[in-house]
Amino acid sequence: MSESTHSGPSSTTVFIALVVALFVSIGISEVSTSGAAVASIYILAVGKAFLVVNYFINLRMEPAFVKSIIIGTLITLSILFIGLIPDIVAVFGESPL
């Protein structure tokens, strides 16, 4: 088999970055539970998801049509989750954010 060349970091480098981001998230949660801490953990989670999708699932090599389906799905799920916050507050009495 021929080896395909790719630009960017190796899988090991991406894995190490994911592990570091995991421990940073855990550290933030141990230090504080404020809104800023939760927001920064979510931002780290989005960054980790980006790394997994681009470097392990290889979405960056897919055609634009496949990327548009994935992005459309993520936007729809985000709208759904944000739209359900009033119902969560009504049932449980507090916002998850």
Secondary structure as UniProt FT lines:
FT   HELIX           11..31
FT   HELIX           35..51
FT   HELIX           52..56
FT   HELIX           59..61
FT   HELIX           64..92
//
